[in-house]
Amino acid sequence: MRRQCLLMARNNRTPVDYWLSLSLRSLSEWIRDSNDLIQEENERMRRR
């Protein structure tokens, strides 16, 4: 979980303690949405 919080902080330019303060459910939802956005962006770049 620590690693994922570090990644979310880096990718979203937010403090790590913000992500650590979230409930596991909320953090999981943010992680899922973030991963979906990254995947969509990668697919768009591959199509170019």
mmCIF file as Biopython writes it, N, C-alpha, C and O atoms, coordinates in Angstrom:
data_model
#
loop_
_atom_site.group_PDB
_atom_site.id
_atom_site.type_symbol
_atom_site.label_atom_id
_atom_site.label_alt_id
_atom_site.label_comp_id
_atom_site.label_asym_id
_atom_site.label_entity_id
_atom_site.label_seq_id
_atom_site.pdbx_PDB_ins_code
_atom_site.Cartn_x
_atom_site.Cartn_y
_atom_site.Cartn_z
_atom_site.occupancy
_atom_site.B_iso_or_equiv
_atom_site.auth_seq_id
_atom_site.auth_asym_id
_atom_site.pdbx_PDB_model_num
ATOM 1   N N  . MET A ? 1  ? 0.828   -1.181 0.000   1.0 0.0 1  A 1 
ATOM 2   C CA . MET A ? 1  ? 0.000   0.000  0.000   1.0 0.0 1  A 1 
ATOM 3   C C  . MET A ? 1  ? 0.876   1.250  0.000   1.0 0.0 1  A 1 
ATOM 4   O O  . MET A ? 1  ? 0.546   2.242  -0.650  1.0 0.0 1  A 1 
ATOM 5   N N  . ARG A ? 2  ? 1.972   1.203  0.715   1.0 0.0 2  A 1 
ATOM 6   C CA . ARG A ? 2  ? 2.867   2.362  0.754   1.0 0.0 2  A 1 
ATOM 7   C C  . ARG A ? 2  ? 3.353   2.714  -0.647  1.0 0.0 2  A 1 
ATOM 8   O O  . ARG A ? 2  ? 3.389   3.883  -1.030  1.0 0.0 2  A 1 
ATOM 9   N N  . ARG A ? 3  ? 3.723   1.698  -1.397  1.0 0.0 3  A 1 
ATOM 10  C CA . ARG A ? 3  ? 4.207   1.928  -2.764  1.0 0.0 3  A 1 
ATOM 11  C C  . ARG A ? 3  ? 3.125   2.572  -3.637  1.0 0.0 3  A 1 
ATOM 12  O O  . ARG A ? 3  ? 3.403   3.500  -4.397  1.0 0.0 3  A 1 
ATOM 13  N N  . GLN A ? 4  ? 1.906   2.076  -3.523  1.0 0.0 4  A 1 
ATOM 14  C CA . GLN A ? 4  ? 0.804   2.635  -4.314  1.0 0.0 4  A 1 
ATOM 15  C C  . GLN A ? 4  ? 0.540   4.084  -3.919  1.0 0.0 4  A 1 
ATOM 16  O O  . GLN A ? 4  ? 0.270   4.918  -4.783  1.0 0.0 4  A 1 
ATOM 17  N N  . CYS A ? 5  ? 0.613   4.394  -2.626  1.0 0.0 5  A 1 
ATOM 18  C CA . CYS A ? 5  ? 0.423   5.776  -2.180  1.0 0.0 5  A 1 
ATOM 19  C C  . CYS A ? 5  ? 1.520   6.681  -2.728  1.0 0.0 5  A 1 
ATOM 20  O O  . CYS A ? 5  ? 1.258   7.825  -3.101  1.0 0.0 5  A 1 
ATOM 21  N N  . LEU A ? 6  ? 2.743   6.173  -2.777  1.0 0.0 6  A 1 
ATOM 22  C CA . LEU A ? 6  ? 3.834   6.959  -3.361  1.0 0.0 6  A 1 
ATOM 23  C C  . LEU A ? 6  ? 3.582   7.221  -4.845  1.0 0.0 6  A 1 
ATOM 24  O O  . LEU A ? 6  ? 3.809   8.328  -5.332  1.0 0.0 6  A 1 
ATOM 25  N N  . LEU A ? 7  ? 3.113   6.204  -5.556  1.0 0.0 7  A 1 
ATOM 26  C CA . LEU A ? 7  ? 2.814   6.381  -6.980  1.0 0.0 7  A 1 
ATOM 27  C C  . LEU A ? 7  ? 1.680   7.383  -7.197  1.0 0.0 7  A 1 
ATOM 28  O O  . LEU A ? 7  ? 1.754   8.232  -8.085  1.0 0.0 7  A 1 
ATOM 29  N N  . MET A ? 8  ? 0.638   7.279  -6.383  1.0 0.0 8  A 1 
ATOM 30  C CA . MET A ? 8  ? -0.487  8.208  -6.521  1.0 0.0 8  A 1 
ATOM 31  C C  . MET A ? 8  ? -0.031  9.642  -6.218  1.0 0.0 8  A 1 
ATOM 32  O O  . MET A ? 8  ? -0.432  10.582 -6.905  1.0 0.0 8  A 1 
ATOM 33  N N  . ALA A ? 9  ? 0.786   9.800  -5.212  1.0 0.0 9  A 1 
ATOM 34  C CA . ALA A ? 9  ? 1.281   11.134 -4.873  1.0 0.0 9  A 1 
ATOM 35  C C  . ALA A ? 9  ? 2.104   11.706 -6.024  1.0 0.0 9  A 1 
ATOM 36  O O  . ALA A ? 9  ? 1.946   12.871 -6.389  1.0 0.0 9  A 1 
ATOM 37  N N  . ARG A ? 10 ? 2.973   10.890 -6.588  1.0 0.0 10 A 1 
ATOM 38  C CA . ARG A ? 10 ? 3.817   11.351 -7.702  1.0 0.0 10 A 1 
ATOM 39  C C  . ARG A ? 10 ? 2.962   11.677 -8.924  1.0 0.0 10 A 1 
ATOM 40  O O  . ARG A ? 10 ? 3.130   12.729 -9.540  1.0 0.0 10 A 1 
ATOM 41  N N  . ASN A ? 11 ? 2.053   10.781 -9.269  1.0 0.0 11 A 1 
ATOM 42  C CA . ASN A ? 11 ? 1.252   10.965 -10.478 1.0 0.0 11 A 1 
ATOM 43  C C  . ASN A ? 11 ? 0.259   12.113 -10.367 1.0 0.0 11 A 1 
ATOM 44  O O  . ASN A ? 11 ? -0.108  12.715 -11.376 1.0 0.0 11 A 1 
ATOM 45  N N  . ASN A ? 12 ? -0.174  12.418 -9.165  1.0 0.0 12 A 1 
ATOM 46  C CA . ASN A ? 12 ? -1.190  13.456 -8.974  1.0 0.0 12 A 1 
ATOM 47  C C  . ASN A ? 12 ? -0.654  14.710 -8.309  1.0 0.0 12 A 1 
ATOM 48  O O  . ASN A ? 12 ? -1.401  15.645 -8.023  1.0 0.0 12 A 1 
ATOM 49  N N  . ARG A ? 13 ? 0.661   14.719 -8.064  1.0 0.0 13 A 1 
ATOM 50  C CA . ARG A ? 13 ? 1.314   15.875 -7.436  1.0 0.0 13 A 1 
ATOM 51  C C  . ARG A ? 13 ? 0.619   16.294 -6.142  1.0 0.0 13 A 1 
ATOM 52  O O  . ARG A ? 13 ? 0.288   17.461 -5.935  1.0 0.0 13 A 1 
ATOM 53  N N  . THR A ? 14 ? 0.413   15.300 -5.283  1.0 0.0 14 A 1 
ATOM 54  C CA . THR A ? 14 ? -0.210  15.523 -3.984  1.0 0.0 14 A 1 
ATOM 55  C C  . THR A ? 14 ? 0.684   14.924 -2.906  1.0 0.0 14 A 1 
ATOM 56  O O  . THR A ? 14 ? 1.524   14.073 -3.200  1.0 0.0 14 A 1 
ATOM 57  N N  . PRO A ? 15 ? 0.512   15.359 -1.668  1.0 0.0 15 A 1 
ATOM 58  C CA . PRO A ? 15 ? 1.317   14.780 -0.584  1.0 0.0 15 A 1 
ATOM 59  C C  . PRO A ? 15 ? 0.944   13.312 -0.331  1.0 0.0 15 A 1 
ATOM 60  O O  . PRO A ? 15 ? -0.215  12.925 -0.482  1.0 0.0 15 A 1 
ATOM 61  N N  . VAL A ? 16 ? 1.911   12.527 0.043   1.0 0.0 16 A 1 
ATOM 62  C CA . VAL A ? 16 ? 1.676   11.111 0.341   1.0 0.0 16 A 1 
ATOM 63  C C  . VAL A ? 16 ? 0.671   10.962 1.483   1.0 0.0 16 A 1 
ATOM 64  O O  . VAL A ? 16 ? -0.178  10.071 1.454   1.0 0.0 16 A 1 
ATOM 65  N N  . ASP A ? 17 ? 0.768   11.832 2.484   1.0 0.0 17 A 1 
ATOM 66  C CA . ASP A ? 17 ? -0.129  11.680 3.630   1.0 0.0 17 A 1 
ATOM 67  C C  . ASP A ? 17 ? -1.601  11.860 3.255   1.0 0.0 17 A 1 
ATOM 68  O O  . ASP A ? 17 ? -2.480  11.368 3.962   1.0 0.0 17 A 1 
ATOM 69  N N  . TYR A ? 18 ? -1.877  12.558 2.150   1.0 0.0 18 A 1 
ATOM 70  C CA . TYR A ? 18 ? -3.266  12.649 1.693   1.0 0.0 18 A 1 
ATOM 71  C C  . TYR A ? 18 ? -3.792  11.257 1.351   1.0 0.0 18 A 1 
ATOM 72  O O  . TYR A ? 18 ? -4.882  10.877 1.777   1.0 0.0 18 A 1 
ATOM 73  N N  . TRP A ? 19 ? -3.015  10.506 0.584   1.0 0.0 19 A 1 
ATOM 74  C CA . TRP A ? 19 ? -3.445  9.169  0.154   1.0 0.0 19 A 1 
ATOM 75  C C  . TRP A ? 19 ? -3.490  8.207  1.323   1.0 0.0 19 A 1 
ATOM 76  O O  . TRP A ? 19 ? -4.362  7.340  1.379   1.0 0.0 19 A 1 
ATOM 77  N N  . LEU A ? 20 ? -2.558  8.347  2.263   1.0 0.0 20 A 1 
ATOM 78  C CA . LEU A ? 20 ? -2.544  7.480  3.440   1.0 0.0 20 A 1 
ATOM 79  C C  . LEU A ? 20 ? -3.724  7.752  4.366   1.0 0.0 20 A 1 
ATOM 80  O O  . LEU A ? 20 ? -4.125  6.876  5.133   1.0 0.0 20 A 1 
ATOM 81  N N  . SER A ? 21 ? -4.278  8.947  4.302   1.0 0.0 21 A 1 
ATOM 82  C CA . SER A ? 21 ? -5.391  9.304  5.189   1.0 0.0 21 A 1 
ATOM 83  C C  . SER A ? 21 ? -6.739  8.778  4.686   1.0 0.0 21 A 1 
ATOM 84  O O  . SER A ? 21 ? -7.714  8.776  5.438   1.0 0.0 21 A 1 
ATOM 85  N N  . LEU A ? 22 ? -6.807  8.340  3.443   1.0 0.0 22 A 1 
ATOM 86  C CA . LEU A ? 22 ? -8.063  7.851  2.891   1.0 0.0 22 A 1 
ATOM 87  C C  . LEU A ? 22 ? -8.405  6.468  3.423   1.0 0.0 22 A 1 
ATOM 88  O O  . LEU A ? 22 ? -7.525  5.700  3.812   1.0 0.0 22 A 1 
ATOM 89  N N  . SER A ? 23 ? -9.676  6.170  3.434   1.0 0.0 23 A 1 
ATOM 90  C CA . SER A ? 23 ? -10.088 4.813  3.786   1.0 0.0 23 A 1 
ATOM 91  C C  . SER A ? 23 ? -9.611  3.865  2.685   1.0 0.0 23 A 1 
ATOM 92  O O  . SER A ? 23 ? -9.366  4.293  1.558   1.0 0.0 23 A 1 
ATOM 93  N N  . LEU A ? 24 ? -9.481  2.597  3.009   1.0 0.0 24 A 1 
ATOM 94  C CA . LEU A ? 24 ? -9.040  1.629  2.001   1.0 0.0 24 A 1 
ATOM 95  C C  . LEU A ? 24 ? -9.991  1.576  0.818   1.0 0.0 24 A 1 
ATOM 96  O O  . LEU A ? 24 ? -9.553  1.438  -0.324  1.0 0.0 24 A 1 
ATOM 97  N N  . ARG A ? 25 ? -11.265 1.683  1.074   1.0 0.0 25 A 1 
ATOM 98  C CA . ARG A ? 25 ? -12.250 1.666  -0.010  1.0 0.0 25 A 1 
ATOM 99  C C  . ARG A ? 25 ? -12.057 2.859  -0.950  1.0 0.0 25 A 1 
ATOM 100 O O  . ARG A ? 25 ? -12.029 2.706  -2.171  1.0 0.0 25 A 1 
ATOM 101 N N  . SER A ? 26 ? -11.928 4.024  -0.369  1.0 0.0 26 A 1 
ATOM 102 C CA . SER A ? 26 ? -11.745 5.231  -1.173  1.0 0.0 26 A 1 
ATOM 103 C C  . SER A ? 26 ? -10.424 5.186  -1.936  1.0 0.0 26 A 1 
ATOM 104 O O  . SER A ? 26 ? -10.375 5.517  -3.121  1.0 0.0 26 A 1 
ATOM 105 N N  . LEU A ? 27 ? -9.362  4.781  -1.261  1.0 0.0 27 A 1 
ATOM 106 C CA . LEU A ? 27 ? -8.060  4.673  -1.913  1.0 0.0 27 A 1 
ATOM 107 C C  . LEU A ? 27 ? -8.122  3.684  -3.074  1.0 0.0 27 A 1 
ATOM 108 O O  . LEU A ? 27 ? -7.574  3.948  -4.144  1.0 0.0 27 A 1 
ATOM 109 N N  . SER A ? 28 ? -8.778  2.565  -2.870  1.0 0.0 28 A 1 
ATOM 110 C CA . SER A ? 28 ? -8.907  1.565  -3.936  1.0 0.0 28 A 1 
ATOM 111 C C  . SER A ? 28 ? -9.645  2.124  -5.150  1.0 0.0 28 A 1 
ATOM 112 O O  . SER A ? 28 ? -9.274  1.847  -6.291  1.0 0.0 28 A 1 
ATOM 113 N N  . GLU A ? 29 ? -10.672 2.898  -4.902  1.0 0.0 29 A 1 
ATOM 114 C CA . GLU A ? 29 ? -11.423 3.508  -6.006  1.0 0.0 29 A 1 
ATOM 115 C C  . GLU A ? 29 ? -10.549 4.495  -6.770  1.0 0.0 29 A 1 
ATOM 116 O O  . GLU A ? 29 ? -10.561 4.512  -8.001  1.0 0.0 29 A 1 
ATOM 117 N N  . TRP A ? 30 ? -9.796  5.313  -6.053  1.0 0.0 30 A 1 
ATOM 118 C CA . TRP A ? 30 ? -8.893  6.268  -6.701  1.0 0.0 30 A 1 
ATOM 119 C C  . TRP A ? 30 ? -7.829  5.549  -7.514  1.0 0.0 30 A 1 
ATOM 120 O O  . TRP A ? 30 ? -7.508  5.960  -8.629  1.0 0.0 30 A 1 
ATOM 121 N N  . ILE A ? 31 ? -7.289  4.488  -6.962  1.0 0.0 31 A 1 
ATOM 122 C CA . ILE A ? 31 ? -6.265  3.715  -7.673  1.0 0.0 31 A 1 
ATOM 123 C C  . ILE A ? 31 ? -6.842  3.138  -8.958  1.0 0.0 31 A 1 
ATOM 124 O O  . ILE A ? 31 ? -6.219  3.224  -10.016 1.0 0.0 31 A 1 
ATOM 125 N N  . ARG A ? 32 ? -8.024  2.555  -8.868  1.0 0.0 32 A 1 
ATOM 126 C CA . ARG A ? 32 ? -8.668  1.978  -10.054 1.0 0.0 32 A 1 
ATOM 127 C C  . ARG A ? 32 ? -8.899  3.043  -11.126 1.0 0.0 32 A 1 
ATOM 128 O O  . ARG A ? 32 ? -8.583  2.832  -12.296 1.0 0.0 32 A 1 
ATOM 129 N N  . ASP A ? 33 ? -9.450  4.182  -10.722 1.0 0.0 33 A 1 
ATOM 130 C CA . ASP A ? 33 ? -9.718  5.248  -11.691 1.0 0.0 33 A 1 
ATOM 131 C C  . ASP A ? 33 ? -8.426  5.785  -12.301 1.0 0.0 33 A 1 
ATOM 132 O O  . ASP A ? 33 ? -8.364  6.046  -13.502 1.0 0.0 33 A 1 
ATOM 133 N N  . SER A ? 34 ? -7.411  5.947  -11.485 1.0 0.0 34 A 1 
ATOM 134 C CA . SER A ? 34 ? -6.128  6.425  -11.982 1.0 0.0 34 A 1 
ATOM 135 C C  . SER A ? 34 ? -5.529  5.438  -12.984 1.0 0.0 34 A 1 
ATOM 136 O O  . SER A ? 34 ? -5.043  5.838  -14.041 1.0 0.0 34 A 1 
ATOM 137 N N  . ASN A ? 35 ? -5.566  4.170  -12.651 1.0 0.0 35 A 1 
ATOM 138 C CA . ASN A ? 35 ? -5.048  3.152  -13.568 1.0 0.0 35 A 1 
ATOM 139 C C  . ASN A ? 35 ? -5.821  3.128  -14.879 1.0 0.0 35 A 1 
ATOM 140 O O  . ASN A ? 35 ? -5.233  2.949  -15.946 1.0 0.0 35 A 1 
ATOM 141 N N  . ASP A ? 36 ? -7.137  3.308  -14.804 1.0 0.0 36 A 1 
ATOM 142 C CA . ASP A ? 36 ? -7.949  3.358  -16.027 1.0 0.0 36 A 1 
ATOM 143 C C  . ASP A ? 36 ? -7.534  4.529  -16.921 1.0 0.0 36 A 1 
ATOM 144 O O  . ASP A ? 36 ? -7.410  4.382  -18.137 1.0 0.0 36 A 1 
ATOM 145 N N  . LEU A ? 37 ? -7.323  5.686  -16.304 1.0 0.0 37 A 1 
ATOM 146 C CA . LEU A ? 37 ? -6.908  6.863  -17.083 1.0 0.0 37 A 1 
ATOM 147 C C  . LEU A ? 37 ? -5.544  6.659  -17.730 1.0 0.0 37 A 1 
ATOM 148 O O  . LEU A ? 37 ? -5.335  7.028  -18.886 1.0 0.0 37 A 1 
ATOM 149 N N  . ILE A ? 38 ? -4.630  6.074  -16.987 1.0 0.0 38 A 1 
ATOM 150 C CA . ILE A ? 38 ? -3.300  5.808  -17.539 1.0 0.0 38 A 1 
ATOM 151 C C  . ILE A ? 38 ? -3.387  4.835  -18.702 1.0 0.0 38 A 1 
ATOM 152 O O  . ILE A ? 38 ? -2.721  5.017  -19.721 1.0 0.0 38 A 1 
ATOM 153 N N  . GLN A ? 39 ? -4.201  3.809  -18.551 1.0 0.0 39 A 1 
ATOM 154 C CA . GLN A ? 39 ? -4.361  2.834  -19.627 1.0 0.0 39 A 1 
ATOM 155 C C  . GLN A ? 39 ? -4.973  3.484  -20.870 1.0 0.0 39 A 1 
ATOM 156 O O  . GLN A ? 39 ? -4.524  3.222  -21.986 1.0 0.0 39 A 1 
ATOM 157 N N  . GLU A ? 40 ? -5.979  4.317  -20.692 1.0 0.0 40 A 1 
ATOM 158 C CA . GLU A ? 40 ? -6.584  5.018  -21.820 1.0 0.0 40 A 1 
ATOM 159 C C  . GLU A ? 40 ? -5.566  5.903  -22.530 1.0 0.0 40 A 1 
ATOM 160 O O  . GLU A ? 40 ? -5.509  5.931  -23.759 1.0 0.0 40 A 1 
ATOM 161 N N  . GLU A ? 41 ? -4.769  6.620  -21.756 1.0 0.0 41 A 1 
ATOM 162 C CA . GLU A ? 41 ? -3.750  7.489  -22.340 1.0 0.0 41 A 1 
ATOM 163 C C  . GLU A ? 41 ? -2.719  6.679  -23.123 1.0 0.0 41 A 1 
ATOM 164 O O  . GLU A ? 41 ? -2.322  7.070  -24.220 1.0 0.0 41 A 1 
ATOM 165 N N  . ASN A ? 42 ? -2.289  5.557  -22.562 1.0 0.0 42 A 1 
ATOM 166 C CA . ASN A ? 42 ? -1.328  4.701  -23.255 1.0 0.0 42 A 1 
ATOM 167 C C  . ASN A ? 42 ? -1.895  4.152  -24.560 1.0 0.0 42 A 1 
ATOM 168 O O  . ASN A ? 42 ? -1.178  4.061  -25.557 1.0 0.0 42 A 1 
ATOM 169 N N  . GLU A ? 43 ? -3.157  3.792  -24.563 1.0 0.0 43 A 1 
ATOM 170 C CA . GLU A ? 43 ? -3.803  3.290  -25.780 1.0 0.0 43 A 1 
ATOM 171 C C  . GLU A ? 43 ? -3.882  4.378  -26.850 1.0 0.0 43 A 1 
ATOM 172 O O  . GLU A ? 43 ? -3.660  4.115  -28.031 1.0 0.0 43 A 1 
ATOM 173 N N  . ARG A ? 44 ? -4.197  5.595  -26.429 1.0 0.0 44 A 1 
ATOM 174 C CA . ARG A ? 44 ? -4.242  6.710  -27.388 1.0 0.0 44 A 1 
ATOM 175 C C  . ARG A ? 44 ? -2.871  6.951  -28.008 1.0 0.0 44 A 1 
ATOM 176 O O  . ARG A ? 44 ? -2.760  7.207  -29.207 1.0 0.0 44 A 1 
ATOM 177 N N  . MET A ? 45 ? -1.845  6.868  -27.197 1.0 0.0 45 A 1 
ATOM 178 C CA . MET A ? 45 ? -0.489  7.101  -27.706 1.0 0.0 45 A 1 
ATOM 179 C C  . MET A ? 45 ? -0.072  5.988  -28.665 1.0 0.0 45 A 1 
ATOM 180 O O  . MET A ? 45 ? 0.629   6.254  -29.642 1.0 0.0 45 A 1 
ATOM 181 N N  . ARG A ? 46 ? -0.482  4.762  -28.411 1.0 0.0 46 A 1 
ATOM 182 C CA . ARG A ? 46 ? -0.144  3.653  -29.303 1.0 0.0 46 A 1 
ATOM 183 C C  . ARG A ? 46 ? -0.814  3.770  -30.657 1.0 0.0 46 A 1 
ATOM 184 O O  . ARG A ? 46 ? -0.262  3.321  -31.661 1.0 0.0 46 A 1 
ATOM 185 N N  . ARG A ? 47 ? -1.991  4.366  -30.700 1.0 0.0 47 A 1 
ATOM 186 C CA . ARG A ? 47 ? -2.747  4.518  -31.952 1.0 0.0 47 A 1 
ATOM 187 C C  . ARG A ? 47 ? -2.155  5.573  -32.870 1.0 0.0 47 A 1 
ATOM 188 O O  . ARG A ? 47 ? -2.459  5.598  -34.063 1.0 0.0 47 A 1 
ATOM 189 N N  . ARG A ? 48 ? -1.340  6.418  -32.345 1.0 0.0 48 A 1 
ATOM 190 C CA . ARG A ? 48 ? -0.768  7.508  -33.158 1.0 0.0 48 A 1 
ATOM 191 C C  . ARG A ? 48 ? 0.217   7.015  -34.135 1.0 0.0 48 A 1 
ATOM 192 O O  . ARG A ? 48 ? 0.785   7.803  -34.890 1.0 0.0 48 A 1 
#
